[in-house]
Amino acid sequence: MTLRWPAGAAEGEQAQDQTLSAIRAMFPSDPSFITAEDRRQHLSFIQAAVTRMSQASSASKTWLLPIVTVSYGYAITNKSPYVALLGCLAVLIFGTLDANYLKQERAFRKLYDEVAAGRPIPAFSLNPTLASLPGNRINYWPDWPDVRSWAVAPVYGPLLLAGLGAAAWLFWH
């Protein structure tokens, strides 16, 4: 089977110019122009990132509970304060991780608000530092408000205190 391409254009020069004008009229020359459908899709992408951060936060709590139960239980039954301290270390690591997920979730929510308000964020950008965050800086460690939040401190604080209490009790007995 051989293909035979036409030697010239299917339309004349004038018809091609009209088609080009019609296409250009549909797309404004301003590169920051975003259609309503583009904005909805962008918001959908940002919401998916927020959902992933929330699920990761939940998963960190889910993974921590059996680790803490085993380490504290083992420490108490075998009178090993160092295993209890190891459980405390796990609480600190998972708590820091969870606070970081919360921080990222808040940053993406701020980006969502900025895009929803129509502020000049590049189309389909998932960079939360483009939103007007305080100081607009990149910091990969959770801030103090993230650690003190209702989703982190009331969960990890009592677990840490229980481990430290168990370790202290085991050291003195």
C-alpha positions as CSV (number, residue, x, y, z in Angstrom):
1,M,0.0,0.0,0.0
2,T,1.5,3.3,-1.0
3,L,0.5,6.7,0.3
4,R,0.2,9.5,-2.1
5,W,0.5,12.9,-0.5
6,P,-1.0,15.8,-2.2
7,A,1.4,18.1,-4.0
8,G,-0.1,21.3,-2.6
9,A,-2.4,22.5,0.1
10,A,-6.0,21.3,0.2
11,E,-7.1,24.9,0.6
12,G,-6.0,28.1,-1.0
13,E,-3.9,30.8,0.8
14,Q,-7.0,32.9,1.6
15,A,-8.9,29.9,3.2
16,Q,-5.8,29.0,5.3
17,D,-5.6,32.6,6.5
18,Q,-9.2,32.5,7.5
19,T,-8.8,29.2,9.4
20,L,-5.7,30.6,11.2
21,S,-7.6,33.8,12.2
22,A,-10.5,31.6,13.6
23,I,-8.1,29.5,15.6
24,R,-6.3,32.6,17.0
25,A,-9.6,34.2,17.9
26,M,-10.4,31.1,20.1
27,F,-7.1,31.4,22.0
28,P,-6.1,34.8,23.4
29,S,-2.5,35.8,23.0
30,D,-2.2,36.3,26.7
31,P,-0.3,33.2,28.0
32,S,-1.8,33.6,31.5
33,F,-5.3,33.2,30.2
34,I,-6.9,30.2,31.8
35,T,-10.4,28.9,30.9
36,A,-12.9,27.9,33.6
37,E,-12.4,24.3,32.7
38,D,-8.6,24.6,33.0
39,R,-9.1,26.2,36.5
40,R,-11.5,23.4,37.5
41,Q,-9.0,20.8,36.4
42,H,-6.1,22.6,38.2
43,L,-8.2,22.7,41.4
44,S,-8.9,19.0,41.0
45,F,-5.2,18.3,40.8
46,I,-4.5,20.3,43.9
47,Q,-7.3,18.6,45.8
48,A,-5.8,15.2,44.9
49,A,-2.5,16.3,46.5
50,V,-4.4,17.5,49.6
51,T,-6.2,14.1,49.7
52,R,-2.8,12.2,49.4
53,M,-1.3,14.2,52.3
54,S,-4.4,13.5,54.4
55,Q,-4.2,9.8,53.6
56,A,-0.4,9.7,54.3
57,S,-1.1,11.3,57.7
58,S,-3.6,8.7,58.5
59,A,-1.3,5.9,57.4
60,S,1.5,7.2,59.6
61,K,-0.8,6.9,62.6
62,T,-1.9,3.5,61.5
63,W,1.7,2.3,61.3
64,L,2.8,3.8,64.6
65,L,0.2,2.1,66.8
66,P,1.4,-1.4,66.4
67,I,5.0,-0.4,66.6
68,V,4.4,1.5,69.9
69,T,2.2,-1.4,71.3
70,V,4.9,-3.9,70.6
71,S,7.8,-1.9,71.8
72,Y,6.2,-0.7,75.0
73,G,4.7,-4.1,75.7
74,Y,8.0,-5.8,75.1
75,A,9.8,-3.2,77.3
76,I,7.4,-3.7,80.2
77,T,7.2,-7.5,80.0
78,N,11.0,-7.9,79.7
79,K,11.9,-5.0,81.9
80,S,13.9,-3.3,79.2
81,P,13.8,0.6,79.4
82,Y,15.9,0.9,76.3
83,V,13.2,-0.8,74.2
84,A,10.7,1.7,75.6
85,L,13.0,4.5,74.6
86,L,13.2,3.0,71.1
87,G,9.4,3.1,71.0
88,C,9.7,6.8,72.0
89,L,12.1,7.4,69.1
90,A,9.5,5.8,66.8
91,V,6.9,8.2,68.2
92,L,9.1,11.2,67.5
93,I,9.9,10.1,64.0
94,F,6.3,9.3,63.0
95,G,5.1,12.5,64.8
96,T,7.6,14.6,62.8
97,L,6.5,12.9,59.6
98,D,2.8,13.4,60.3
99,A,3.4,17.1,61.2
100,N,5.2,17.5,57.9
101,Y,2.2,16.0,56.1
102,L,0.0,18.5,57.8
103,K,2.3,21.3,56.8
104,Q,2.2,20.2,53.2
105,E,-1.5,19.8,53.3
106,R,-1.9,23.4,54.6
107,A,0.4,24.7,51.8
108,F,-1.6,22.9,49.1
109,R,-4.9,24.2,50.6
110,K,-3.4,27.8,50.4
111,L,-2.5,27.1,46.8
112,Y,-6.1,25.8,46.2
113,D,-7.5,29.1,47.6
114,E,-5.2,31.2,45.5
115,V,-6.1,29.3,42.3
116,A,-9.8,29.4,43.2
117,A,-9.6,33.1,43.7
118,G,-8.1,33.6,40.2
119,R,-4.8,34.9,41.4
120,P,-1.9,34.7,39.0
121,I,-0.6,31.1,39.5
122,P,0.8,29.4,36.4
123,A,-1.6,27.0,34.9
124,F,-1.5,23.5,36.4
125,S,1.3,24.3,38.8
126,L,1.5,22.2,41.9
127,N,4.1,24.2,43.6
128,P,2.6,25.5,46.9
129,T,5.4,28.0,47.4
130,L,3.8,30.1,44.6
131,A,0.9,30.8,46.9
132,S,1.3,33.8,49.2
133,L,2.6,31.9,52.2
134,P,4.1,33.7,55.1
135,G,7.7,34.4,54.1
136,N,7.2,32.4,51.0
137,R,10.1,30.1,51.9
138,I,10.8,26.5,51.5
139,N,11.2,24.7,54.8
140,Y,11.1,20.9,54.9
141,W,10.7,20.7,58.7
142,P,7.3,21.1,60.3
143,D,6.8,24.4,62.1
144,W,5.7,24.7,65.7
145,P,2.0,25.3,64.9
146,D,2.0,22.1,62.8
147,V,3.4,20.1,65.8
148,R,0.9,21.7,68.2
149,S,-2.1,21.1,65.9
150,W,-5.1,19.0,67.0
151,A,-4.1,16.3,64.5
152,V,-0.6,15.8,65.9
153,A,0.0,16.8,69.5
154,P,-3.0,15.0,71.1
155,V,-2.1,11.8,69.3
156,Y,1.7,11.6,69.6
157,G,2.1,13.5,72.9
158,P,0.3,10.9,75.1
159,L,2.1,8.1,73.3
160,L,5.5,9.8,74.0
161,L,4.6,10.5,77.6
162,A,3.5,6.8,78.1
163,G,6.8,5.6,76.7
164,L,8.9,8.0,78.7
165,G,6.9,7.0,81.8
166,A,7.4,3.3,81.1
167,A,11.2,3.9,80.6
168,A,11.5,5.9,83.8
169,W,9.6,3.3,85.8
170,L,11.7,0.5,84.4
171,F,15.0,2.4,85.2
172,W,14.0,2.9,88.8
173,H,12.6,-0.7,89.3
